[in-house]
Amino acid sequence: MSTSFTQKVLAVVRKIPKGKVMTYGEVAIRAGSRGAARAVGTIMKANYDPTVPCHRVICANGKVGEYNRGGEKKKRALLLSEGASI
């Protein structure tokens, strides 16, 4: 995984507004690498930068998925507190 791709992913995720979500695949496409959804997941799993709202990235099937800062329950609570419809 290239550093430039990682930086592109982080930039895309930083732009997801409160109350909105994107799938890992959507983030990959916007970062310029269709089909790199798993790579986006790996980047999100390793992200602890509070300026990157990684909790706003969800699975394509609508499930919220895991969250490295408190698990699925915490991720769901954050999304609901921001007004996201999940």
Secondary structure by P-SEA (a helix, b strand, c coil): ccaaaaaaaaaaaaaccccccccaaaaaaaaccccaaaaaaaaaaacccccccccccccccccccccccccaaaaaaaaaaacccc
